[in-house]
């Protein structure tokens, strides 16, 4: 079961305002090393059409500059930063649940740590599946509700995970897998992501901090 926490936003304009305020305090992003790793794993031909849903400050688009990058973001503040990081990319202000693109248009679609913050993540998955070409791939990073740090936090405080964002959702490995496949994606492989902490490789995969899902459209079967 996907566990949800929501603080305030109920509409797209409210969510945009909340994320503008959040990015104004400091852009949400991972390590540069993470974006380089994802860019390498995309394995797309130079010039392939790439869509980054929830592109934030454009860090993945910067690393994948050999592809025809398009970024979608709900926050105006983040898009201003993305224009500096990825000046050659096409950037669009829109919610991830309503992607303004034709069906089967992109070779690769990435959504890195964003789907769980959508107002309607079910529709977000369907949109990703819709704009992906039959032979294309989608890569999605999603948070674990029972990662090792959370278990320790529960023991110490009695509280579960909190990433300090306006809308949050957490689920286990197979709960996220079922969620993606119900939305029209077939999961091909799952990579555990623990922010490059080598010792966490010793833990079971189900206790990873995040899961990076490699998918293709279910219609490609």
BAFI-3210 file (N, C-alpha, C; in Angstrom, 3 decimals, decimal comma, padded with zeros to 6 digits):
// residues 221
n [1|2|3|4|5|6|7|8|9|10|11|12|13|14|15|16|17|18|19|20|21|22|23|24|25|26|27|28|29|30|31|32|33|34|35|36|37|38|39|40|41|42|43|44|45|46|47|48|49|50|51|52|53|54|55|56|57|58|59|60|61|62|63|64|65|66|67|68|69|70|71|72|73|74|75|76|77|78|79|80|81|82|83|84|85|86|87|88|89|90|91|92|93|94|95|96|97|98|99|100|101|102|103|104|105|106|107|108|109|110|111|112|113|114|115|116|117|118|119|120|121|122|123|124|125|126|127|128|129|130|131|132|133|134|135|136|137|138|139|140|141|142|143|144|145|146|147|148|149|150|151|152|153|154|155|156|157|158|159|160|161|162|163|164|165|166|167|168|169|170|171|172|173|174|175|176|177|178|179|180|181|182|183|184|185|186|187|188|189|190|191|192|193|194|195|196|197|198|199|200|201|202|203|204|205|206|207|208|209|210|211|212|213|214|215|216|217|218|219|220|221]
n.u [000,841|000,556|001,793|000,728|001,508|000,284|000,662|-001,080|-001,156|-003,670|-004,397|-003,085|-002,042|-001,611|000,286|002,371|003,002|003,895|006,195|007,699|008,344|009,796|012,008|013,124|014,387|016,468|017,647|016,144|017,943|020,018|023,229|025,784|027,058|025,096|023,328|025,028|025,411|022,790|022,456|024,367|023,276|020,989|021,562|020,953|020,876|022,953|021,270|018,776|015,358|014,672|012,838|012,508|010,686|009,557|011,910|013,340|016,157|017,445|019,542|019,903|019,352|021,485|023,616|022,897|023,308|023,866|021,608|018,273|017,015|014,190|012,540|010,136|008,457|006,888|007,477|008,194|010,456|012,378|012,644|013,893|016,440|017,110|017,428|019,931|021,563|021,053|021,142|020,571|018,358|014,832|012,399|009,532|006,754|004,649|002,330|003,194|001,165|-000,195|001,090|002,262|002,524|002,726|001,418|003,604|006,178|008,739|012,025|013,272|012,151|012,464|011,939|012,777|012,636|010,232|007,585|006,290|005,500|003,489|000,177|-001,633|-000,504|-001,113|-002,242|000,001|001,795|000,426|000,590|003,351|003,698|002,137|003,483|005,769|007,751|007,085|009,400|010,866|012,271|011,504|012,663|012,454|012,760|012,027|010,848|011,577|009,450|010,327|013,131|016,515|017,359|014,913|013,784|015,443|014,848|012,164|012,446|013,808|012,203|009,540|008,341|007,703|009,094|010,140|010,452|010,230|008,581|005,830|003,873|003,957|004,808|005,262|006,434|006,868|009,268|007,887|005,327|005,582|006,330|003,975|002,298|003,384|003,113|000,365|-000,251|000,517|003,164|005,850|007,947|011,336|013,786|015,179|017,069|018,781|019,187|021,320|022,523|025,231|026,490|028,624|028,580|025,952|025,364|025,559|023,185|019,818|018,224|015,615|015,658|016,685|017,378|016,187|014,492|015,455|013,704|013,688|011,873|009,507|007,011|003,953|002,447|004,273|004,719]
n.v [-001,189|002,212|004,825|008,019|011,466|014,693|018,142|020,774|021,650|021,256|021,716|022,256|024,963|025,652|023,743|024,471|026,997|026,222|024,721|026,624|028,276|026,441|025,779|028,296|028,583|026,905|024,819|021,688|018,788|015,996|014,391|015,338|013,142|011,194|011,987|011,746|009,000|008,023|009,120|007,686|005,125|005,341|004,781|005,643|006,434|009,041|012,096|011,067|011,367|012,788|012,988|014,709|014,434|016,562|018,134|019,830|021,688|021,144|019,293|016,585|016,879|018,468|016,634|014,815|015,954|015,244|014,268|014,936|016,955|017,518|019,257|019,070|020,901|021,891|024,101|027,479|028,748|026,705|026,159|028,477|028,162|025,800|026,677|027,759|025,595|023,755|024,956|024,299|022,702|022,110|023,662|023,319|024,633|022,900|020,605|017,249|015,455|016,190|016,061|017,989|016,739|014,718|011,358|008,556|009,770|010,076|008,691|008,108|008,465|010,093|010,223|011,408|010,989|012,380|011,576|010,659|012,980|014,098|015,452|013,677|010,808|008,395|009,147|010,427|008,287|007,026|009,030|009,127|006,569|006,940|008,881|007,613|005,865|002,698|001,065|002,339|003,495|003,970|005,583|005,588|007,028|006,130|006,421|004,369|003,029|001,587|001,808|001,328|003,427|004,530|002,499|002,572|005,158|004,878|003,145|004,846|007,214|006,712|007,705|007,690|007,828|011,023|013,406|016,067|017,608|019,172|017,302|013,883|010,473|007,070|003,749|000,173|-001,967|-003,898|-002,869|-000,392|-001,441|-002,815|-000,609|000,922|-000,882|-001,169|001,242|001,087|000,517|-001,755|-003,256|-003,741|-003,971|-003,410|-001,124|-000,767|002,205|003,942|006,367|006,117|004,955|002,673|000,598|-000,030|-001,797|-004,236|-004,762|-006,132|-005,827|-004,879|-003,015|-000,679|002,847|004,328|003,230|002,593|002,316|000,586|000,677|-000,327|000,424|-001,244|-001,957|-002,692|-005,334]
n.w [000,000|-000,830|001,032|002,072|002,620|002,977|002,858|002,768|-000,317|-002,792|-005,355|-008,705|-009,085|-006,361|-005,654|-007,364|-006,320|-003,779|-004,435|-005,773|-003,642|-002,129|-003,821|-003,994|-001,569|-001,873|-004,382|-005,052|-005,358|-006,355|-005,910|-008,273|-009,289|-009,269|-011,351|-013,527|-013,494|-014,051|-016,602|-018,066|-017,927|-019,433|-022,075|-024,693|-028,198|-029,603|-030,022|-029,508|-028,458|-025,437|-022,449|-019,462|-016,719|-014,338|-014,083|-012,453|-011,515|-013,898|-013,948|-014,756|-017,494|-018,217|-018,030|-019,969|-022,468|-025,087|-026,162|-027,446|-025,450|-023,380|-020,884|-018,301|-015,862|-012,820|-011,356|-011,654|-010,630|-010,472|-013,209|-014,166|-013,152|-014,498|-017,097|-017,073|-016,405|-018,449|-021,239|-023,900|-023,893|-024,334|-022,446|-020,449|-018,778|-016,848|-015,283|-014,314|-014,710|-016,948|-019,695|-022,346|-025,002|-027,984|-028,476|-028,020|-028,452|-027,361|-026,932|-024,535|-021,219|-018,204|-014,681|-011,857|-008,631|-008,367|-009,072|-006,783|-005,592|-007,022|-007,530|-008,616|-008,968|-010,272|-012,721|-013,665|-014,185|-016,269|-018,210|-018,703|-019,813|-022,074|-023,701|-024,385|-026,724|-028,378|-028,350|-026,490|-023,304|-019,854|-016,932|-013,538|-010,365|-007,109|-003,699|-000,840|001,623|003,745|004,159|005,354|007,054|007,819|009,376|011,618|012,478|013,191|015,363|017,133|017,334|016,774|014,517|010,958|007,545|006,213|003,847|003,777|002,010|000,162|-000,747|-000,232|-000,878|-000,037|-000,574|-000,730|-002,451|-004,163|-004,041|-005,356|-007,844|-008,639|-008,799|-010,921|-013,037|-013,148|-014,266|-016,901|-017,531|-017,986|-015,722|-016,098|-014,807|-011,540|-009,760|-006,752|-004,848|-002,859|-002,397|-002,925|-000,747|000,205|002,114|002,450|000,516|001,604|002,797|002,467|-000,751|-000,610|001,408|000,467|000,025|-002,080|-005,098|-008,394|-011,188|-014,208|-017,098|-019,669|-022,188|-021,524|-023,682|-025,535|-025,414]
ca.u [000,000|001,309|001,492|000,744|001,434|000,030|000,633|-001,566|-001,571|-004,727|-004,537|-001,806|-001,483|-001,118|001,515|003,396|003,411|004,659|007,516|008,455|008,889|010,813|013,210|013,722|015,250|017,582|017,141|016,141|018,726|020,880|024,624|026,104|027,421|023,861|022,828|025,935|025,128|021,542|022,685|025,072|022,396|019,942|022,043|020,247|021,727|023,027|020,146|017,496|014,447|014,649|011,948|012,722|009,441|009,990|013,346|013,989|017,141|018,019|020,820|019,976|019,423|022,868|024,487|022,456|023,226|023,992|020,280|017,338|016,410|013,017|012,241|008,834|008,576|005,749|007,978|008,859|011,760|013,288|012,907|014,892|017,743|017,363|017,883|021,376|022,217|020,859|020,651|020,125|017,143|013,529|011,836|008,085|006,085|003,425|002,320|003,531|-000,048|-000,736|002,252|001,797|003,249|001,985|001,628|004,755|007,059|010,066|012,790|013,536|011,474|012,952|011,202|013,705|012,238|009,168|006,249|005,675|005,051|002,404|-001,177|-002,290|000,590|-001,642|-002,321|001,370|002,341|-000,239|001,135|004,688|003,511|001,527|004,403|006,942|007,683|006,978|010,712|011,550|012,414|011,266|013,462|011,788|013,332|010,927|011,370|011,177|008,843|010,992|014,570|017,200|017,334|013,574|013,595|016,130|014,089|010,973|012,888|014,206|011,232|008,163|007,856|008,161|009,912|009,688|011,400|010,001|008,010|004,393|003,144|004,903|004,301|006,289|005,948|007,921|009,715|006,851|004,174|005,851|006,289|002,569|001,741|003,840|002,552|-001,060|-000,361|000,869|004,592|006,377|009,235|012,357|014,843|015,167|018,386|018,726|019,974|021,611|023,369|026,625|027,052|029,036|028,270|024,548|025,268|025,493|021,809|018,900|017,782|014,321|015,881|017,361|016,801|015,305|014,567|015,467|012,991|013,828|010,593|009,109|005,548|003,339|001,909|005,343|004,781]
ca.v [000,000|003,457|005,695|009,409|012,612|015,898|019,327|021,982|021,771|020,402|022,037|022,498|026,280|025,610|022,965|025,302|028,011|025,565|024,346|027,852|028,685|025,471|025,940|029,598|028,391|026,048|023,866|020,273|018,017|014,949|014,608|015,312|011,761|010,452|012,323|011,134|007,559|007,797|009,442|006,554|003,960|005,531|004,049|006,066|006,938|010,499|012,682|010,474|012,301|012,529|013,829|014,673|014,876|017,097|018,282|020,640|022,646|020,737|018,613|015,411|017,387|018,930|015,474|014,104|017,017|014,702|013,872|016,041|017,023|018,323|019,194|019,547|021,233|022,674|025,282|028,521|029,014|025,647|026,293|029,537|027,543|024,807|027,366|027,962|024,291|023,047|026,006|023,773|021,905|022,760|023,621|023,551|024,755|022,089|019,498|015,960|014,691|016,647|016,320|018,585|016,121|013,687|009,968|007,816|010,787|010,103|007,449|007,913|009,355|009,919|010,927|011,064|011,525|013,360|011,001|010,537|014,294|014,550|015,420|012,478|009,995|007,384|009,781|010,689|007,067|006,820|010,005|008,668|005,442|007,443|009,623|006,779|005,022|001,264|000,503|003,251|003,118|004,957|005,382|006,301|006,877|006,208|006,215|003,197|003,335|000,801|001,733|001,029|004,602|004,684|001,529|003,098|006,318|004,378|002,630|005,952|008,299|006,295|008,332|007,111|008,676|012,383|014,095|017,506|018,224|019,413|016,051|012,774|009,099|006,053|002,384|-000,836|-002,337|-004,534|-001,971|000,516|-002,214|-003,013|000,700|001,280|-001,797|-000,849|002,453|000,862|000,287|-003,045|-003,110|-004,644|-004,160|-002,463|-000,877|-000,083|003,432|004,325|007,557|005,713|004,468|001,321|-000,413|-000,422|-002,925|-005,439|-004,930|-006,632|-004,815|-004,335|-001,956|000,442|004,175|004,529|002,237|003,135|001,347|000,656|000,171|-000,085|000,421|-002,583|-002,217|-003,195|-006,795]
ca.w [000,000|-000,888|002,168|001,616|003,509|002,189|003,698|002,110|-001,717|-003,341|-006,777|-009,379|-008,719|-004,992|-005,641|-008,007|-005,351|-002,717|-004,921|-006,014|-002,348|-001,698|-004,644|-003,686|-000,400|-002,295|-005,362|-004,715|-006,321|-005,832|-006,261|-009,698|-009,603|-009,526|-012,689|-014,501|-013,501|-014,772|-018,008|-018,679|-018,004|-020,439|-023,255|-025,907|-029,268|-029,659|-030,738|-029,100|-027,795|-024,000|-021,646|-018,013|-016,071|-013,060|-014,362|-011,432|-012,000|-015,173|-013,728|-015,640|-018,866|-018,410|-018,242|-021,184|-023,481|-026,438|-026,591|-027,651|-024,131|-023,059|-019,459|-017,824|-014,448|-012,333|-010,654|-012,440|-010,037|-010,910|-014,647|-014,370|-012,900|-015,544|-018,308|-016,939|-016,380|-019,722|-022,147|-025,198|-023,719|-024,401|-021,102|-020,492|-017,487|-016,880|-014,320|-014,904|-015,021|-018,237|-020,538|-023,597|-026,107|-028,715|-028,089|-028,548|-029,015|-026,755|-026,816|-023,117|-020,271|-016,836|-013,625|-010,789|-007,336|-008,564|-009,187|-005,461|-005,152|-007,884|-006,967|-009,139|-009,526|-011,192|-014,040|-014,079|-014,792|-017,566|-019,142|-019,086|-020,735|-023,319|-024,572|-024,631|-027,914|-028,040|-028,074|-025,584|-021,903|-018,805|-015,725|-012,454|-009,029|-006,144|-002,348|-000,077|002,920|004,786|003,986|006,607|007,920|008,364|010,454|012,790|012,929|013,873|016,658|018,013|017,505|016,534|013,294|009,710|006,668|005,932|002,976|003,969|000,820|000,344|-000,958|-000,192|-000,862|000,143|-000,757|-000,808|-003,799|-004,972|-004,123|-006,469|-009,084|-008,982|-009,136|-012,263|-014,032|-013,281|-015,072|-018,294|-017,721|-017,559|-015,054|-016,626|-013,807|-010,424|-009,181|-005,458|-004,794|-001,480|-002,415|-003,053|000,522|-000,173|003,114|002,357|-000,407|002,422|003,248|001,427|-001,716|-000,195|002,386|-000,185|000,265|-003,232|-006,165|-009,749|-012,021|-015,664|-017,601|-021,059|-022,266|-021,510|-025,021|-026,388|-025,268]
c.u [000,879|000,833|001,696|000,732|001,259|-000,104|000,207|-002,063|-002,631|-004,947|-003,157|-001,236|-000,940|000,201|002,660|003,912|004,281|006,064|008,347|009,106|009,994|012,107|013,892|014,654|016,506|017,046|017,220|016,949|019,551|022,329|024,807|026,427|026,192|023,355|023,736|025,679|023,856|021,734|023,395|024,134|021,273|020,292|021,269|021,252|021,804|021,894|018,807|016,668|014,272|013,707|012,265|011,488|009,776|011,478|014,069|014,936|017,884|019,304|020,979|020,086|020,817|023,782|024,159|022,371|023,410|022,645|019,388|016,493|015,238|012,753|010,874|008,953|007,390|006,188|008,676|010,280|012,782|013,634|013,921|016,289|018,102|017,860|019,383|022,124|022,172|020,317|020,145|018,829|015,894|012,848|010,386|007,541|004,751|003,487|002,592|002,326|-000,671|000,429|001,803|002,551|002,390|002,301|002,908|005,806|008,506|010,699|013,055|012,728|012,043|012,078|011,901|013,305|011,135|007,765|005,546|005,159|003,930|001,079|-001,903|-001,226|000,102|-001,717|-000,920|002,012|001,727|000,294|002,540|004,584|002,982|002,553|005,646|006,746|007,659|008,312|011,518|011,631|012,083|012,098|012,860|012,464|012,227|011,421|010,756|010,573|009,536|012,490|015,244|017,180|015,977|013,336|014,263|015,388|012,835|011,334|013,164|013,059|009,779|007,555|008,470|008,921|009,284|010,774|011,139|009,555|006,491|003,521|004,170|004,172|005,481|005,651|007,142|008,244|008,572|005,579|004,377|005,801|004,840|001,928|002,126|003,206|001,056|-001,280|000,102|002,344|004,946|007,753|010,201|013,425|014,709|016,581|018,208|019,620|020,103|022,582|024,848|027,286|027,356|028,585|026,820|024,331|025,164|024,081|020,947|018,423|016,489|014,455|016,629|016,634|015,787|015,443|014,530|014,898|013,269|012,612|010,484|007,591|004,999|002,811|002,973|005,438|004,154]
c.v [001,242|004,377|007,146|010,381|013,852|017,084|020,513|021,827|020,752|020,635|022,293|023,883|026,311|024,838|023,746|026,354|027,404|025,212|025,552|028,325|027,741|025,635|027,283|029,512|027,591|024,962|022,438|019,519|016,978|015,304|014,590|013,891|010,924|010,728|011,771|009,636|007,259|008,057|008,300|005,369|004,127|004,824|004,400|006,550|008,461|011,067|012,076|011,507|011,902|013,505|013,609|015,281|015,284|017,359|019,127|021,642|022,220|019,937|017,362|015,854|017,899|017,753|014,751|015,061|016,508|014,229|015,113|016,185|017,980|018,155|019,765|019,767|022,109|023,985|026,245|028,753|027,974|025,794|027,398|028,989|026,547|025,462|027,622|026,633|023,602|024,020|025,491|022,977|022,758|022,577|024,075|023,614|024,023|021,055|018,173|015,120|015,089|017,047|016,821|018,065|015,037|012,299|009,430|008,733|010,660|008,712|007,092|008,934|009,056|010,741|010,542|011,744|012,556|012,770|010,940|011,865|014,858|014,579|014,149|011,572|008,904|007,941|010,088|009,485|006,841|007,792|009,617|007,525|005,925|008,075|008,812|005,913|003,547|000,613|001,380|002,717|004,300|004,576|006,243|005,985|007,124|005,806|005,012|003,613|002,621|000,690|001,681|002,206|004,837|003,728|002,013|004,309|005,889|003,858|003,778|006,894|007,858|006,901|007,655|008,114|010,034|013,069|015,595|018,212|018,321|018,171|014,926|011,448|008,145|004,684|001,446|-001,140|-002,881|-003,703|-000,954|-000,218|-002,409|-001,711|001,096|000,394|-001,593|000,377|002,294|000,707|-001,124|-002,828|-004,182|-004,964|-003,080|-002,357|-000,215|001,149|003,882|005,491|007,208|005,376|002,982|000,270|-000,859|-001,511|-004,245|-005,741|-005,523|-005,501|-004,144|-003,213|-000,766|001,751|004,536|003,320|002,963|002,061|001,623|-000,037|000,349|-000,077|-001,000|-002,943|-002,768|-004,712|-007,484]
c.w [000,000|000,233|001,762|002,781|002,644|003,139|002,842|000,687|-002,132|-004,827|-007,371|-009,071|-007,287|-004,905|-006,281|-007,029|-004,248|-003,184|-005,343|-004,721|-001,898|-002,492|-004,376|-002,481|-000,747|-003,205|-004,827|-005,774|-005,594|-006,182|-007,774|-010,142|-009,936|-010,939|-013,782|-014,618|-014,285|-016,255|-018,725|-018,876|-019,025|-021,750|-024,527|-026,949|-029,195|-030,512|-030,403|-028,348|-026,340|-023,316|-020,173|-017,353|-014,643|-013,090|-013,321|-012,038|-013,242|-015,074|-014,589|-017,097|-019,188|-018,735|-019,547|-022,369|-024,910|-026,982|-026,760|-026,389|-024,039|-021,571|-019,148|-016,327|-014,039|-011,704|-011,606|-011,944|-010,478|-012,393|-014,946|-014,152|-013,997|-016,824|-018,259|-017,008|-017,739|-020,762|-023,484|-025,102|-023,912|-023,049|-021,126|-019,065|-017,554|-015,768|-015,024|-015,256|-016,353|-019,129|-021,910|-024,819|-026,749|-028,171|-028,749|-029,169|-028,549|-026,700|-025,360|-022,313|-018,894|-015,889|-012,319|-009,480|-007,424|-008,543|-007,839|-004,917|-006,032|-007,105|-007,382|-009,775|-010,464|-012,608|-014,568|-014,741|-016,164|-018,616|-019,608|-020,089|-022,088|-024,242|-024,924|-025,873|-027,533|-027,718|-027,115|-024,162|-021,001|-017,586|-014,620|-011,118|-008,009|-004,755|-001,639|001,262|004,065|004,530|005,359|007,572|008,555|009,522|011,739|013,356|013,685|015,264|017,632|018,350|017,385|015,287|012,066|008,861|006,423|005,103|002,924|002,689|000,967|000,196|-001,002|-000,225|-000,754|-000,054|-000,805|-002,266|-004,645|-005,042|-005,241|-007,803|-009,544|-009,449|-010,561|-013,323|-014,199|-014,162|-016,506|-018,572|-017,269|-016,952|-015,570|-015,592|-012,739|-009,865|-007,814|-005,484|-003,341|-001,394|-002,271|-001,713|000,349|000,825|003,057|001,303|000,348|002,901|002,130|000,514|-001,283|000,824|001,791|000,109|-000,825|-004,160|-007,508|-010,670|-013,495|-016,262|-019,114|-021,101|-022,281|-022,873|-025,963|-026,335|-026,461]
res [x|x|x|x|x|x|x|x|x|x|x|x|x|x|x|x|x|x|x|x|x|x|x|x|x|x|x|x|x|x|x|x|x|x|x|x|x|x|x|x|x|x|x|x|x|x|x|x|x|x|x|x|x|x|x|x|x|x|x|x|x|x|x|x|x|x|x|x|x|x|x|x|x|x|x|x|x|x|x|x|x|x|x|x|x|x|x|x|x|x|x|x|x|x|x|x|x|x|x|x|x|x|x|x|x|x|x|x|x|x|x|x|x|x|x|x|x|x|x|x|x|x|x|x|x|x|x|x|x|x|x|x|x|x|x|x|x|x|x|x|x|x|x|x|x|x|x|x|x|x|x|x|x|x|x|x|x|x|x|x|x|x|x|x|x|x|x|x|x|x|x|x|x|x|x|x|x|x|x|x|x|x|x|x|x|x|x|x|x|x|x|x|x|x|x|x|x|x|x|x|x|x|x|x|x|x|x|x|x|x|x|x|x|x|x|x|x|x|x|x|x]
***
